[in-house]
């Protein structure tokens, strides 16, 4: 068996292990170890394991991950999700579908300091769903808007997945953050339009709430300005060269920690809970990275990514056809796997293929653009039937709403996602514009 064929056999074994519900980090490590031994033997594998993981995990750039995770833990404790929803609802809640739009706006704000789609969806559901029920919102619109709003958590910077993509592809974390801002704004606008369309088709789906006096609306903004300040400070501080991404993450974690103490009443017990939660999530991420490192080393020995890229180029397919095929695979995988595992697993295979395509961009611009597009398609998988991780999370918290209603509710948002992907694929300059201006 040639090394090239062996690589596909090992990938098939990896998929079998994932179907058997073996954790992705363990599955990648076992697959990579078996493949590595098959190609080079036990001694080279031991030499790799005694040195490479240490050098990989001791790099300064990876320290940004636990800091951003801690920032999200503090933000949850500070009650920022409720403050964001309250402020957004004060301004748009009196409109038809206004609470659903407020939930999307709140999810966007919370995602900017959380960075996790599932956490954003679960947190905003606890805050917004009771209010939407009280005003008689349909189950489809309520859960659909919350599931779609939750997907903003992994796109709006600072995002842990954007950090991982930047590290794995050797791109600038600051550039990835800046490139995600405009697509995230387009996503929010598209979701708001989807709410309006849903209410136009079914006027009873999202009844209008009470109108709040103008002075009271401005008062609600006092509780959310720290979120905007932290977001602006991190993004422009990193890109402007005021501090490194790790320093920016530390500043963000410190700022949200102060807010958790002053606004959320966090005390020693809650602080320790945040530390333990950060440790658990960070350990899970690093286990995935360890498995991915060994799997990537095995694939490097077989030269599978390079040869696959050469084969696709020699097939004579247009670059756009190859790109759309990759995005279709991402969409299917996104229905079955969590976004972090999927990207860590697929980037070593797909990234060389994409970088071999002539898409009319400079290599660095193409790498940044592909990362944003891939992340958006992964988002779509989080709400795509028949699985959709976000839909399952929200439906588990709203057990009285049939899951078929939730799937109906996400369809207008999926349609907007398709439109957004097409726009960004056809006009890459939208993704790259803000970075070029700054």
C-alpha positions, -999 to 999 in steps of 0.1 A, spaced: 0 0 0 15 34 -10 17 62 16 -9 82 -4 -35 54 -3 -26 48 33 -35 84 42 -71 79 28 -74 46 47 -64 64 80 -89 92 73 -116 66 68 -106 50 101 -109 85 117 -144 89 104 -154 55 118 -141 65 152 -160 98 151 -192 79 142 -185 57 173 -185 90 193 -148 88 203 -136 124 211 -122 141 181 -88 148 198 -84 112 208 -95 100 174 -70 122 155 -42 112 179 -48 74 175 -52 77 137 -21 98 134 -1 74 156 -11 43 136 -4 60 103 30 74 115 41 40 127 30 24 94 51 48 74 82 54 96 80 30 126 78 33 164 111 50 171 105 80 148 70 84 164 86 84 199 111 110 188 83 131 174 62 129 206 91 137 229 98 170 212 72 184 188 42 187 212 64 206 237 76 230 211 41 234 197 23 241 231 51 263 245 47 288 217 36 323 229 8 326 204 -12 298 219 -15 316 252 -42 338 237 -67 309 237 -72 305 275 -73 343 279 -101 347 254 -119 317 269 -116 333 304 -129 365 289 -160 347 278 -165 331 312 -162 364 330 -187 380 305 -212 354 313 -208 360 350 -211 397 345 -247 393 331 -237 411 299 -261 389 279 -291 403 297 -279 439 295 -273 436 258 -307 421 251 -324 447 273 -307 475 255 -315 461 221 -351 454 230 -356 489 243 -348 503 208 -366 477 185 -389 457 208 -419 479 200 -417 468 163 -432 436 149 -406 409 154 -386 434 175 -377 409 203 -363 385 178 -342 413 163 -331 423 198 -321 387 205 -299 388 173 -284 421 183 -277 408 218 -262 377 204 -239 398 182 -228 419 212 -223 389 234 -205 370 207 -179 398 205 -168 390 240 -176 352 242 -164 337 209 -185 305 212 -216 298 192 -230 272 215 -224 294 246 -239 324 229 -270 305 218 -275 289 252 -269 321 272 -292 343 250 -319 317 250 -320 318 288 -325 356 286 -346 362 256 -368 331 252 -390 338 283 -397 373 271 -406 362 236 -429 335 251 -446 361 273 -455 383 242 -468 353 222 -440 348 197 -442 317 176 -419 288 185 -404 288 151 -394 325 151 -383 325 187 -360 294 185 -350 301 149 -337 336 156 -319 324 187 -302 296 169 -292 319 140 -280 346 164 -259 321 182 -238 314 151 -225 349 153 -204 339 183 -176 322 162 -174 349 136 -175 382 155 -140 388 169 -124 380 192 -131 344 181 -111 314 194 -116 296 161 -103 326 141 -72 324 164 -68 287 157 -71 292 119 -45 320 120 -21 299 140 -25 268 118 -21 287 86 5 312 99 -17 342 93 -19 374 114 -45 371 141 -52 408 139 -58 406 101 -83 377 107 -101 397 133 -104 428 111 -115 408 81 -143 392 100 -159 426 110 -177 435 78 -190 399 71 -203 398 106 -221 431 101 -236 417 69 -247 386 88 -265 407 114 -282 428 87 -293 397 69 -307 381 100 -327 412 108 -341 411 73 -350 374 78 -370 384 109 -389 410 89 -397 385 61 -409 360 87 -432 385 103 -444 397 69 -454 361 59 -469 355 94 -479 387 112 -488 368 143 -453 352 146 -437 382 163 -462 406 180 -449 441 188 -440 449 223 -445 480 244 -428 512 233 -403 525 258 -398 563 264 -368 577 246 -350 587 278 -353 552 291 -339 538 259 -307 559 263 -304 548 299 -302 511 288 -271 520 268 -252 528 300 -249 491 309 -236 480 274 -209 506 267 -182 485 284 -188 458 258 -183 482 230 -152 496 246 -136 462 252 -144 452 216 -130 483 200 -99 483 223 -91 447 214 -96 449 177 -80 482 170 -54 477 197 -42 445 181 -44 457 145 -29 491 153 1 475 169 -6 489 204 -3 454 218 0 418 207 -30 395 205 -21 378 237 -18 412 255 -51 422 240 -67 390 253 -52 397 287 -66 432 287 -100 419 276 -101 392 303 -91 418 329 -118 442 318 -146 416 317 -133 403 351 -137 438 366 -172 440 351 -181 406 365 -171 418 400 -188 452 398 -219 444 377 -224 407 382 -214 404 418 -188 378 412 -171 366 443 -144 339 451 -166 309 444 -178 323 410 -142 333 402 -130 298 408 -158 284 387 -146 307 358 -111 294 363 -122 258 363 -144 263 332 -115 279 314 -92 251 323 -117 225 310 -123 242 277 -86 250 272 -77 214 279 -103 202 254 -89 226 227 -53 216 234 -62 179 232 -77 186 198 -45 205 187 -23 176 200 -43 151 179 -43 174 149 -5 179 152 2 142 150 -23 136 123 -8 165 103 27 150 108 15 117 94 -2 134 64 30 153 58 50 121 56 25 107 30 25 141 11 -13 136 8 -23 173 9 3 183 -16 -5 155 -40 -42 160 -36 -38 197 -45 -17 187 -76 -43 161 -87 -71 187 -85 -51 212 -104 -44 186 -131 -81 177 -134 -86 210 -152 -116 221 -130 -121 258 -126 -109 273 -94 -145 284 -85 -158 248 -90 -131 235 -66 -139 261 -41 -176 255 -42 -170 217 -38 -149 224 -7 -176 247 8 -202 220 1 -181 195 21 -178 220 49 -216 225 50 -222 187 52 -195 183 79 -209 213 98 -242 194 103 -224 165 120 -194 180 138 -186 210 160 -169 239 142 -136 238 160 -130 200 155 -140 203 118 -117 232 110 -87 217 129 -93 185 110 -98 199 76 -75 229 73 -44 208 67 -61 191 38 -81 219 22 -58 249 28 -30 237 4 -57 230 -22 -72 264 -19 -38 281 -19 -30 263 -52 -60 278 -69 -56 310 -90 -85 331 -76 -69 365 -86 -57 375 -51 -24 378 -34 -16 346 -14 -20 363 20 -53 379 10 -65 346 -4 -56 328 29 -75 354 50 -105 354 26 -108 316 26 -107 315 64 -136 339 67 -157 321 40 -150 286 56 -160 299 90 -193 313 76 -201 280 60 -193 262 92 -218 286 109 -244 275 85 -239 239 94 -247 248 131 -283 255 121 -287 232 90 -312 203 93 -312 174 101 -287 180 129 -276 216 136 -258 218 169 -273 252 178 -309 240 171 -304 210 194 -290 231 222 -319 256 221 -345 229 216 -332 212 247 -339 244 266 -373 248 250 -387 213 252 -423 224 247 -415 236 211 -413 207 186 -379 205 169 -396 206 135 -408 241 144 -372 251 152 -360 238 118 -388 257 101 -377 288 120 -341 287 108 -349 284 71 -351 322 64 -318 327 82 -302 299 62 -314 316 30 -297 348 41 -266 329 48 -266 315 13 -269 350 -1 -241 362 21 -217 334 10 -225 341 -26 -218 378 -22 -185 373 -4 -174 346 -28 -181 368 -59 -168 400 -43 -137 391 -21 -129 427 -17 -158 430 9 -138 407 32 -105 425 26 -117 461 24 -115 470 61 -80 456 65 -68 475 34 -83 508 48 -67 503 82 
